[in-house]
Amino acid sequence: MRVSLLSRLLLSSIAGSFLVPAPAVASSAELIGLERELNMLVASRAGEYGIAALDLRDGSTVAINGDTPFPMASTVKIAIAAAYLAEVDQGRRSLGDTILDRSAAKVMELMIVRSDNHAADQVLATLGGPVALQRWLSSQGMTGIRVDRTIAQLLRERGHLADSRDVATPVAMVTLLRKLDNGTVLTAQSRTFLLELMSRCATGTRRIRALLPTGTQVEDKTGTLDGITNDVGIITMPDGHRVAIAVFARGGRDRQPVIAEVSRAIYDRFADSARSALSFFMRMR
């Protein structure tokens, strides 16, 4: 659990007490309640879970083991795609460039939508390999994400549960998602391209998306290794505001249903915040 949560929420609450609350901003009590709910949910399950949820409107954050590194598996493909698109934005590359005898746009679609490992490694090689990707992440002020190997190298090795390489903390991952979403890293065109690919992620129907209401907009990327099950992405709430979420799981069993339950708990709490804010404004009229 992030020990700084209470202090941040207290300061937020004091500052917010002098303002009319904006719609969909979760209160400190709601965030503490969500953190408690998530703790109880994963405490009864085997294995270890790392969770972070970041409101992309106001920066409210809830985390369980938020600063603990977990193996990224294929969730690293978001960073690979972002680094390539950043070079497109700089005019150094194009989505029409040829990779694997296909356009870069098509190869990135395979990498994100289908989680094609060979496609990911070819894009990574085009960038200059893991060292170049780590350099790009550092240039964006990203800490808490470590890239050491290609996907092929990662798959050839074992011991993923205790791996200290190719890892990210849940908080670092939602921070990356926030940078991608708010224009800090990518142009609007590249942002739209990447999020559209993530909206078609075909490998995660039983994770973040599984228990959310039909029609909920989700842009995500899964990651899977022996004993590792991850899903990270952005959920759009009924009022249109967005929440970045990262759920990493290692060890134990039935990890996918837990990810689905965690995601629904986060969705419900932030959706309730939106409904509560709307009710408040209606009473104030």
DAZISUL-V987625 format. One record per residue. N is the residue number from 1. SS is DSSP state (hx for helix, st for strand, lp for the rest). PSI is psi in whole degrees, 0 to 359 (NA if undefined). OMEGA is omega in degrees with one decimal (* if undefined). Layout:
n: <N,N>
ss: <SS,SS>
psi: <PSI,PSI>
omega: <OMEGA,OMEGA>
This chain:
n: <1,2,3,4,5,6,7,8,9,10,11,12,13,14,15,16,17,18,19,20,21,22,23,24,25,26,27,28,29,30,31,32,33,34,35,36,37,38,39,40,41,42,43,44,45,46,47,48,49,50,51,52,53,54,55,56,57,58,59,60,61,62,63,64,65,66,67,68,69,70,71,72,73,74,75,76,77,78,79,80,81,82,83,84,85,86,87,88,89,90,91,92,93,94,95,96,97,98,99,100,101,102,103,104,105,106,107,108,109,110,111,112,113,114,115,116,117,118,119,120,121,122,123,124,125,126,127,128,129,130,131,132,133,134,135,136,137,138,139,140,141,142,143,144,145,146,147,148,149,150,151,152,153,154,155,156,157,158,159,160,161,162,163,164,165,166,167,168,169,170,171,172,173,174,175,176,177,178,179,180,181,182,183,184,185,186,187,188,189,190,191,192,193,194,195,196,197,198,199,200,201,202,203,204,205,206,207,208,209,210,211,212,213,214,215,216,217,218,219,220,221,222,223,224,225,226,227,228,229,230,231,232,233,234,235,236,237,238,239,240,241,242,243,244,245,246,247,248,249,250,251,252,253,254,255,256,257,258,259,260,261,262,263,264,265,266,267,268,269,270,271,272,273,274,275,276,277,278,279,280,281,282,283,284,285>
ss: <lp,lp,lp,lp,hx,hx,hx,hx,hx,hx,hx,hx,hx,hx,hx,hx,lp,lp,lp,lp,lp,lp,lp,lp,lp,lp,lp,hx,hx,hx,hx,hx,hx,hx,hx,hx,hx,hx,hx,hx,hx,hx,hx,lp,lp,lp,lp,st,st,st,st,st,st,st,st,lp,lp,lp,lp,lp,st,st,st,st,lp,lp,lp,lp,st,st,st,lp,hx,hx,hx,hx,hx,hx,hx,hx,hx,hx,hx,hx,hx,hx,hx,hx,hx,lp,lp,lp,lp,lp,lp,lp,lp,st,st,lp,lp,st,st,hx,hx,hx,hx,hx,hx,hx,hx,hx,hx,lp,lp,lp,hx,hx,hx,hx,hx,hx,hx,hx,hx,hx,hx,lp,lp,hx,hx,hx,hx,hx,hx,hx,hx,hx,hx,lp,lp,lp,lp,lp,st,st,lp,lp,lp,lp,hx,hx,hx,hx,hx,hx,lp,lp,lp,hx,hx,hx,lp,lp,lp,lp,st,st,st,hx,hx,hx,hx,hx,hx,hx,hx,hx,hx,hx,hx,lp,lp,lp,lp,lp,lp,hx,hx,hx,hx,hx,hx,hx,hx,hx,hx,hx,hx,lp,lp,lp,lp,lp,lp,lp,lp,lp,lp,lp,lp,lp,lp,lp,lp,lp,lp,st,st,st,st,st,st,st,st,lp,lp,st,st,st,st,st,st,st,st,st,lp,lp,lp,lp,lp,st,st,st,st,st,st,st,st,st,lp,lp,lp,lp,hx,hx,hx,hx,hx,hx,hx,hx,hx,hx,hx,hx,hx,hx,hx,hx,hx,hx,hx,hx,hx,hx,hx,hx,hx,hx,hx,hx,hx,hx,lp>
psi: <142,115,343,357,312,318,320,318,324,314,319,319,319,314,319,344,345,3,155,125,140,154,143,13,117,139,166,321,321,320,319,321,320,317,318,318,317,321,314,322,314,340,332,3,147,155,183,138,139,126,139,139,128,117,117,353,312,359,3,135,138,137,145,122,39,335,16,128,135,149,131,328,223,358,342,341,337,315,320,313,317,318,320,315,328,324,329,315,329,358,7,336,174,152,348,354,152,127,127,35,21,167,152,324,317,321,320,326,315,320,318,312,316,355,40,119,320,319,317,316,329,319,319,318,321,325,339,10,183,323,318,321,319,322,319,316,317,323,337,9,20,119,161,4,127,124,123,328,163,167,319,316,319,317,334,341,162,187,31,328,328,17,138,0,155,54,162,150,152,320,320,321,317,333,318,316,321,317,322,324,327,5,4,324,320,155,167,322,314,321,311,318,311,314,328,320,315,330,342,15,121,1,2,29,342,13,246,318,338,317,6,154,145,133,354,132,124,135,112,172,129,168,135,131,178,116,6,130,119,158,132,146,197,131,134,126,167,330,2,346,158,147,124,140,140,128,115,137,136,143,178,196,169,46,325,314,326,318,319,318,319,315,320,321,318,314,311,319,316,326,321,324,319,317,321,319,319,318,321,314,326,323,331,345,NA>
omega: <-179.8,-174.2,-177.8,-174.9,-175.7,-179.4,178.9,-178.5,178.6,178.7,178.9,-179.0,179.7,-179.2,-176.5,-176.8,-179.8,-176.1,170.5,-174.5,177.2,178.6,170.8,175.1,-177.9,177.9,178.7,179.8,179.4,179.8,176.4,177.3,178.1,178.2,178.5,-179.7,179.9,176.9,-179.8,-177.4,-175.3,-178.8,-177.4,-177.3,175.8,179.4,-178.4,-177.0,172.0,-172.7,169.4,173.6,-174.9,176.6,-175.3,176.8,-172.9,176.8,177.3,-175.9,171.2,-178.2,170.7,-172.9,-171.9,-179.4,177.7,179.0,175.2,175.6,-178.4,-169.9,-172.8,174.4,176.2,-178.2,173.5,179.6,178.1,179.8,-178.0,-179.8,177.9,-178.7,176.5,177.4,172.5,179.8,-179.9,180.0,-178.0,178.8,179.0,174.9,176.2,177.2,-177.7,172.9,-179.4,-178.8,175.3,176.9,176.9,178.9,-179.4,179.6,178.1,175.1,177.7,-177.2,-174.8,-174.8,-176.8,-178.0,-179.6,-175.2,-179.9,177.2,179.9,-178.5,177.7,175.8,178.9,178.8,178.2,179.6,-176.9,175.5,-176.7,-179.0,179.7,178.7,177.6,178.4,179.3,178.7,178.8,-179.5,178.2,179.5,-177.7,171.8,179.2,174.9,-177.5,179.7,-174.9,-169.9,168.8,177.0,179.5,177.9,-179.8,-177.0,-179.7,-176.0,-178.8,178.6,-175.5,-175.2,-177.6,-174.5,174.5,177.7,178.5,-176.0,173.8,170.5,176.7,-179.9,178.2,-178.1,178.6,174.8,175.4,178.8,178.6,178.9,177.9,-175.2,-171.6,176.1,179.4,-173.1,-172.8,171.4,-179.9,-178.8,179.7,175.9,-179.5,-179.8,-177.5,-178.7,177.1,175.5,-179.2,178.9,-179.6,179.4,-173.5,-173.4,-172.8,-176.2,-178.2,-177.1,-176.3,-172.7,-161.9,-173.4,179.6,179.8,178.5,178.3,178.3,179.2,179.0,172.1,-171.8,174.0,-178.9,172.7,-176.5,171.2,176.0,178.6,-177.8,176.3,-175.8,167.5,179.5,179.9,-177.2,177.5,175.1,-178.2,-177.4,-180.0,175.6,179.5,-166.5,-178.8,174.4,-176.5,172.9,175.7,176.7,-179.5,175.7,-179.6,179.4,-179.4,175.1,-177.5,-178.4,177.6,178.5,176.9,178.6,-179.7,177.5,-177.9,179.5,178.3,178.3,179.1,-176.7,-176.9,179.9,175.8,176.8,177.8,178.9,-179.7,179.6,179.7,178.8,178.7,178.9,-178.2,178.1,178.3,-178.0,-176.6,*>
